[in-house]
Each structure stands twice: as C-alpha cells, then as structure tokens.
Amino acid sequence: MVRPGLQDLLEEARRGAFDVLVTEALDRLSRDQADVAALYKQLVFAGVRIITLAEGEVNELHVGLKGTMNQLFLKDLANKTRRGLRGRVEQGRSGGGLCYGYDVVRRLGPDGERVTGERTINATEAEVVRRIFRAFADGQSPKAIARALNEDGVPGVRGALWRDTAIRGHVLRGTGFLNNELYIGQLVWNRMRYVKDPQTGRRVSRMNPREEWVCHAVPELRIIDDDLWARVKERQGVIRASERVQMIQASRFWEHRRSAHLLSGLLVCGSCGGKLVSVGRDYVACGAARKLQTCTQRKSWRREVLEEAVIDVLRHRLMEPDA
C-alpha cells in the first residue's frame, strides 16, 4: 500500500483529524484483499469508522467478503484483458504501446468504430533504425552510436536524448532496438509477465516459458533485412562469449543494488540541469557528461563532502532568528 494519497489519509487518521471516512464503496480504497484488511485495521486502531454508500458502515464481515470479491474481480478483469490483447496480436495488430519506427494508424472500421492496434512504418524513424543496426554490425558500440545520434541532433524516443541502454537492451527479454523482432516483421507478445511485489507494491517483470509466447508474422512492418539482422546477432554472440562479459555475468552485479544515500536523486548538475549519478563507490558526477557526452562538466565530487555541505547549510538556516 504505497499510494501517496492513502498514506496521507492514514497519517491524518493517526493525528485524529477525522473520525469517519465516507467513500462510494470499499473497492474505491483498494481492490487488494490484503491492503483492505491492513487499511481497516489501521483505521479502527485510530478510532475511525468507514462508511460506504453501497454497504453502509464497514465491519470485519464486509472486509472479508468484499475484499475477496474485489480481488476476484481484478483477476477476472486481467484475464479478459489478456484474452483481448492475444486476439489482437493473432490478427497482426499491436498488443502494446507504440514502437520507435512506426506510426499509429487512425481510421474507422466498417461499423463506424475506431480501429485500434494498427501500425505503419515511419520512413524517417525507420532510416534511423537501419543506421543503428548498420553501425552496430560494423563494430560500433551502443554508447558510440548513441553519442553520434545525439551529436547529429537526431531526436530519440519521444524526443529525448539517445542512451546506449535503449539501443543495447536485453537479448533474452527482447528489449532494446537491437533485439526488437518487430523490425524483421515478427510480432512477439507475452514474452514477459508482471507480478506485484507484496513488500514494495511495485511491479516486477518475469520471463514466460517460450511455449507461451504468441508470435505472428507481419511482413508489412519489416524494416531490417535478414542479412543485417543476422550480422547483428552474430556480433552480439561474439560479445557475450568474450571473457570480460563472462566475468561480468558471473558477478551478477545487477542483483546488488546500491544503497540510498542522504542526497540520492536530489543532486543536479549546475551546467546542464541533469542528474548527478554515482561514479564509483564514493563519488557522484553529471550523468549527461559521463553517459551521454552532452555536458562538458566532467568533474566528480565526493559524496560525503556534498552531504556535509548540505547539512552545514541546513544547520545555519535553522539557527537563523525568525525574520
């Protein structure tokens, strides 16, 4: 239960700001059975009654029965949505968002309703896709490709700057420009599923077995020819087989998250306004300068020095007499 609005509500309840909570129905608070039960317990402890227009005053029986019904409703809705998306994919239509290199087709069907899921090739973006594939196949790194695109002023996805991670992606997950099979006219759906972490409330992606993937040929959406695709896959295989990559994969560094610090996510570069990111164990630097080469400020600062400076400024402000 990480929604900011609910957290504010609970904080106000603990402070005794109100003693009755009125809502349309219990599912307006949450459809997650565990969340509803936890919310009910906390509000009862704070001396707050829950009254809904649909059920009246809520008690333990409502929480148990309605919580279960709401949870089943969510599961049934998810299944219906997935069946609808699968049907669209099997008809050659998109089962997700808009991919770079394509435009949404906007038209009405014979019944007068808007047709959804159709795509057409964007000629300008398609040429950028071919440029990326050719550059990688010829030996350039994703970082060098991203830097060249930014230097040439080529707009990235949704107009943002190009990043090497968007180009490189993940081979097994099929993410990133170099692994998008739609570029060779193959629509792949249900490669991954998403589950909610009960501790953080965040969605976590997991790979589905290959036999559960839904694949459909869409030759009219092909941008990359088979020869260029094969050259890219060959080079990716060589890179994965290299000794350095094998050592990195053996370390499984991605499973070890860096701990948050006092100023994590709060520091920005004074030159470009970009975020300061960790470089090494104890230093931060401008991410735009280090990763994108779009900023000239390449100096790094020791994290402890910055934290001490901020604390010192705050201490002086707290000690200033009121104006």
BELHUSUL-V845229 format. One record per pair of residues at least 24 apart in sequence whose ideal C-beta (glycine too) atoms are under 7 Angstrom apart, sorted by the first residue. I is the first residue (numbers start at 1). J is the second residue. D is the distance in whole Angstrom. If there is no record, write none. Layout:
# BELHUSUL-V845229
I:J:D, I:J:D
This chain:
# BELHUSUL-V845229
1:35:5, 1:38:6, 1:39:7, 1:201:7, 2:200:7, 2:201:4, 10:42:6, 13:43:6, 13:46:4, 13:48:5, 14:46:5, 18:48:7, 19:47:6, 19:48:6, 19:49:7, 20:48:7, 20:49:5, 20:51:6, 21:48:6, 21:50:5, 22:51:5, 23:52:5, 24:52:7, 24:53:5, 24:54:7, 25:52:5, 25:54:4, 25:55:7, 26:52:6, 26:55:7, 26:58:6, 26:62:6, 26:66:5, 27:70:5, 31:70:4, 31:71:6, 31:73:7, 31:74:5, 32:71:7, 33:67:4, 33:68:6, 33:71:4, 36:63:6, 36:67:4, 37:63:6, 37:67:6, 85:189:7, 86:214:6, 88:117:5, 89:187:6, 89:189:4, 89:214:5, 89:216:6, 90:214:7, 90:216:6, 92:187:7, 92:216:6, 92:218:5, 93:117:3, 93:118:6, 94:119:6, 95:189:4, 99:180:7, 99:182:6, 100:125:6, 100:157:5, 101:125:5, 101:126:5, 101:129:5, 101:183:7, 101:223:6, 102:221:7, 119:221:6, 121:221:6, 121:223:6, 126:223:5, 128:154:6, 129:177:7, 129:183:6, 129:223:5, 129:224:7, 130:223:7, 130:224:7, 132:167:6, 132:177:5, 133:224:6, 133:228:5, 133:232:6, 134:228:7, 136:178:6, 136:232:6, 136:235:7, 137:228:6, 137:231:4, 137:232:5, 137:235:6, 142:167:4, 142:168:4, 147:293:5, 150:292:6, 150:294:6, 161:292:6, 161:294:6, 163:291:7, 163:292:7, 171:236:6, 172:207:7, 173:207:7, 178:232:6, 178:236:7, 182:221:6, 183:223:5, 183:224:4, 184:222:6, 184:224:5, 184:226:7, 184:229:5, 185:217:6, 185:218:5, 185:219:4, 185:221:6, 185:222:4, 186:215:6, 186:217:6, 187:215:7, 187:216:5, 187:218:5, 188:213:6, 188:215:5, 189:214:4, 190:214:5, 261:303:6, 262:307:5, 263:306:6, 263:307:6, 263:310:6, 267:306:7, 269:295:6, 269:297:6, 271:295:6, 271:296:7, 271:297:4, 272:297:7
